[in-house]
Amino acid sequence: MLNLVKLTLGAAVLSGAVLAGSTSIAVADWPERPIKVIVPYSPGGSPDQLTRKFSAVLAENGILAEPVNVVNVQGHFSVGATEAKNADPDGYTFLFLHAALMSAEVVNPDSGVSWRNYDPVAKTSNFGLTIVTHADQPYTTLPELMEATAQDGHDIKFGVNLGAINHLTYIDLMDAWPGSDFKLVQAGGGGKQYPMLKGGELQAGIMTSQDILTFQDPDIRVLGYSGPDRLGALPDVPTFRELGIEAGITYDYWWFAPIGTPQEAVDGMAAALEAAIQTGDMQAWLEAKGLTDDYLRGADLTADLEASWERIVPIANKAKTALNR
């Protein structure tokens, strides 16, 4: 059991650092009331599941003295992101999001969202995407599917969420296979693509590893994974590069706070998340969901955000060009 220690040490407090030789967390006078985390997606999706798991682990292990409440804001993710941006920076509102925050800034600058509109708190995990077909389709490998596009690509309906991160992975994959040409269908994320694949509205699509492991459906054939290594939870699914396709990007899950949030709250939340991710329960859950433990905070996080931005901009610009045709 991880037990909270509240210390009032002013500027000398260790700002949420895990104390040497102890499992306690020193977080000054924060928190003194429940904490809200905005997830700008519907309940039940991958971001929602992960945030709620963190909330449960924080509570079950006594890492924070107050509960972390997940608030789903539905509609385009920019609605929830804007709500978090405009929230009172009092240390009790946070945002949980992934690289959509960066891609949207390029693809749709009028959305008004940017990763620079927040104080970064922590990166806690990383995920990749998978290319899938229905099991009744003739394509048993990813190269077979890609090769088929050279002959009848516009007859192969491929689901994406145009301008979103699964579209970025699609573009990355297409760039690595010249001549590929699917018929793109605006199908949303994995949760929406799943019934479309089952019903024959799509012949192929793209889902997160977490989607695949949530559905556990033998009718969905997984052809390849975008990450650098095979996942322990999907040991039979090869990476793109294993298949000779020089493509494959992954995305991070980040926690942000409104600009001006007190440093003790930023550091306290970062330390609490670090303690949560180190628990056996959280580690087992991440592995079972196909997520990678990838924790960063502070200056390392800031540098990593800049590097992620540099990687995403060129691909997001291609998505923007495709949308404007």
N, C-alpha and C positions, 0 to 999 in steps of 0.2 A: 504494500500500500504506500502510495506517495502522499505525504502529508504537507499541507500548506503551512508556511510560516510567514506571518505578516510582520514586517519591520518598518518602523518609521525612522529612517536614517538620513533624510534630506538628500542632498546631492551626493552623499557618500554611499547611498544604497547600491547594491550590486545589480540593480536594474534587471531583475528576473533571472540572473545567472544561476545555474544549478550549483549549489555549494559543494566544494570539495569534501569528499568523504560523507556526503549526506544526500538523500533523495529529496530534500526539501527545496522549495523555491522561495527566494526572497523577492517580494514585489512591492515594497514600500506600502502605501495605503491603498493600492489598487489590487483587486477590484472591491468596491463597496456595494455594488448592486449588480443585477444580472447583465450579461453582455449579449449584444445582438450581432449575429453574423448574417449579412444579406447574401443569399444565393440567388442570382438573377435568372433562375430557370425553374421549371415546374418541379413539384415534388416527385421523387422516384428516379430521376435521372442520375447519371454518374456523379456530377458535382454535388448534388443533394445527398446522395448516399455517403459520399466521403466526408462531407461536412458533419453530417449527423453521427457518423462513426467517431470522429474526433470529439464531438460534443459528449458522446456517451463515455468515451475513454477518459476524458478530463474529469467527468463527474464520478465515474466508478472508482477512479484511483485517487480522488481527493486532491487533484493537482491545483485546482482553483477553488477559492472559497465561495464563489458564486457560479450559478449555472451559465452555460453558453447556449443561447436560444437561436435556432436556425429560422430565418424568415425568408420564405420563397417569394420572389417578385416575378410574376409571369409576364409573358410578352417578349418582345425583343430584349436581349440581355442588356442593352444600353439603358433601358428603363430602370432596372435595379442598380446598375452601375452608377447612374446619375443620382439616384436616391442616396447611395452611399457617399458619393462625392460631396453632396450638399448637406450631409448630416452634420450635426454639432460635433466638432472634434474634441469631445470630452473623454475619449478613451473607452467608450462603451458601444461603439458601432464599428464593425469591420466588414470587409468585402472578401468573398472567396470566389476566385475566377481563374481562368486559364488564358491561353494565348489569343483567344477571341478578342481580348482587350487591345491587343496589338494589331491583329489583322484588320479589325473594323476601323481603326484609325487611318489605315491606308485605303481600304476598299470603300469605305463610306465616311469620309471626314466630316460630313454634315451631322453624323450621329453625336458629335460632341464628346466622345469618350477618348481617353488617352491614359496609358499607364502612368504618365507623368502627373496626373491629377490626384495622386494619392501618395501617402507615405508608405513605402514598402515595409512589410512586417516579417514575412518568412516565405520560403519555398519549402513545401513539405513532401511533394511526390511528383512523379513523372509518368506519362503514359504514352503508348503508341496506338496506332490504328491498324485495322486488319481489312484486307480485301476479301469479300465473301460472295458466294453465289448460293442459289438454292441447290439442294442435292440432286434434283432431277435435271440440272443443266449439264451439258456435255463437257464442261471445262473442269478437269480434275486438278490442274496445277495453274499457278499464276501465269507462267509463260504461255500456256495454251490459251488462256483467256486473252492475254495481250496480243498474241499472234492472230487470233480470230478477228481482232479489230481491223487488221489490214485488209480483210476481205469483206466483212459485213458489219463493221463497227456501228454504223447508224441503225442497225437492227438490234443491237445489244443495249438495252436500257440500263443505265448505271445511275444509282441514286446518290446524290450529294446534297449538301446544304450550301447553296451558292454563296460564295464570299466568306464562308465560315472555315473552321480549321480542317474539316474533312475535305473541303474543296482544295485547300492548300496541299494536303497530302496527295490528292488526286493529281494536281498539276505537277507535283514533284515526280510522281510515278510516270505520268505521260511524257515528261521531259526526258526521262531515262529510256523511253521506248519510242523512237521516232516512227511516225506514221500511225500511231494509235489514235483512235477516233470513236469514242463511245457516243451514244445518244444520251446526253445528260438529262436527268429528271430531277426537278426540285423536290426533294423528298425529306429534308430535315435531317435530324440526327439519327443515331442507331435505333432509338426507341420507336421512331416513326417508320424507319425503313424496314424494320423487322416484319410487321404485318404485310407490307407491300411485297417483300420477298416471298413470304409464305403464300400470298395470294396470286403470285405470278405477274404483278404489275412491274416488277423489276427483275432483270436477269442477274444483275450484280450490284454490289453496293459497298459501303465502307462503314465500319463500326469500330468503336473503341474495344480494346481487349476486355474492359470491364463489362461492356454490353454483351459480348460473347459469353463470358463466364456467368453473367446473370441469367441469360436466356437458356443456356445449356440445351440447345435444340439440335438433334441429329439431322434435321432437315436443312440446317444452315451449314454449308461447307466453307471452311476457313482456308484460304489459299496462301496467305502470306501476311507477315507482320512487319511493321515499319521500323521497329526498334533495332538497336545494334546487336542484340543477343536474343535467343529464344527465351520465352517466358517459362518458368517452372510450372505454371498452371496450364500452359498450352505447349507441352513439350514436342508435339508432333507438327507444330506449325512453323515452317521455316521463315527466316527473315528474307526481306527483299534481296539483300546482298548475297545471301546463301544461294539464291536462285539466279545469280548473275545479273541482277538488276541494280544498277548503281543509283539507288534512291533510298529514302527512308529518313523521316524526321519524327521526333517525339516532341511532346508538349509538357509544360510544367503547370502544376497547380500552385497558385500564389494566394497569400493573404495580404490585404492592404487595409489602410486606415485613412480617414479623411486627413487632408493636409492640416498640420497644426496640432495633431493629436499629441498629448503629453508623452514625452519619451519613456516615462516609467510604464505607461500602458502599452506602448509599442514593444518595449523590451520584455515586459511581463508576459504579454501574449506570445511573443516569440519563444520565450523560455518554456512556457507552458506547453506549447505545441511540440517543442523539442523533447520534453519529458514524455509527452503522450506517445510520440512516434517511437520512442525507445521501449515501450512496453511490449511484452510478448503478444498480447492480444492484438495490438495495432499491427505489429509486424506480420502476424499470421493472416490478418484480414487483408492487408495490402497484397501479400503474395497470392492469396486466393482470388483476388480481384484483378490480377495482372498489372498491378501498379508497382512502381519502383520507389523505394525509400530514397529520397534525394533532398536532404535538408540543408538550407542555407539561411543566413540572416546577416544583418549589418552590411559592412562594406563588400563582403563576398556576394551577397544577394544583389546589391546595386550593380556590381560589375557583371553579374550573370544576367540581369535584366537587360543591360546594354547589349550584351552578346546575343541574347535571344532576339532583340529588336533587329540587329544587323542580319540575322539569319532569316527572319520572317519577311522583312520589307521586300526583297526581290520577288519572292513567291507571291506575296499579297498583291504586288503591282501587276503580276500576270493575271491574278484572279480579277482584279479591277478591269484590266483590259478586256478580258473575256466577257465580263458582265456588260461592258459598254458597247460591245459589237452590235 
